[in-house]
Amino acid sequence: GQFLDRASLNLANFGKNEPAAAAGFFSDLALSYQVIGQPGKAEASLREAVRFARQNATNNLPRLAGILLDLASHLQNPELASPERQLEANQLTREAMELLKQGRFSSRDLDSALAQLDYVARRKRFRDRKDELQFYRQWLDLIQNLQGNNARSRVGGVQSQLRRLLLEVGPIDEALAAIREQVKFNTAA
C-alpha cells in the first residue's frame, strides 16, 4: 500500500506532461489497490485516470470509454453501493456508450472497451425491469452499429438477453420481433 501511495504521487506529477500515459498508469494503479483491498484508493485512482484520459480524449476515445466503464463498474461494488453511486455509474456508462458509437479505433481498444461494458452489464443494478430493458436496447443498438468481428460476436448474447426481458416485461410484439431477429442472426451464423 505504501509503495502504491508513493507511485500515485509520482504519477500525478508525470501526468502533467504525459496525460495519456498517466491515465493508463492510474487505471493500473486502481486495479492494484483493488487487489490489496483498498477500494477508496482504487476509486481515487480511477477518478485520476478519468481526469487524465479526458485531457487526451480526442486522441483515444476508446481508452476514455474503457476507463469510464472501469469507474462505473467500481461504483457498483456492493460494499460501496448507494443510489448516488449507481446514478453516477449509469451516467458514466451512457457516456462510454456514446463514445464507442463514434467508432474509428483499433480492434484491440474496441475489444477492451466492449469487455468492460460486458462486465458493467453483469454488475449493474437496475431500478426495475424497464430500466434493464432500456439498457439492453441501447447496448444492442451500439454493437449492431460497430464494425469488427468482436462487436458482431456479442450481438447474439445481447439479443438473447433482450429477448428474455421482452418476454418478461413486454410488449409482446417487440418480443416476437426480437425472436425473429435472433433466428435471423443464428441462421446467418
Secondary structure, DSSP 4 states (H G I P E B T S, - for coil): -HHHHHHHHHHHHHHTT-HHHHHHHHHHHHHHHHHTT-HHHHHHHHHHHHHHHHHTGGG-HHHHHHHHHHHHHHHT-TTT--HHHHHHHHHHHHHHHHHHHT--S-HHHHHHHHHHHHHHHHH---SSHHHHHHHHHHHHHHHHSS-SHHHHHHHHHHHHHHHHHHHHH--HHHHHHHHHHHHHHHHH-
